[in-house]
Amino acid sequence: MSTLERDGPVIKARAPHDGRAVNLSLTDSGLRAITTAFQAHTEREQQWAGSLSTDEQQTLIALSEMLTAHSVHFAVKQRE
């Protein structure tokens, strides 16, 4: 965390409720970096999926939904 704070993408501040804890916040530059990284990741996924046929894409979606529907170990946003 110290490196991230030093380099500028995060700000660290003491938590008001507990002096031992800290709150981390993204700076404007940190938010831009995260947004850029997610956009690049989404574009790569779209390129990968675009190389599949429509049937293959549907199979991938169905398998992904099965994996996430039965997971109790992490929170997953379900497809609507």
Order of alpha helices (4+ residues) and beta strands (2+ residues): alpha-beta-beta-alpha-alpha
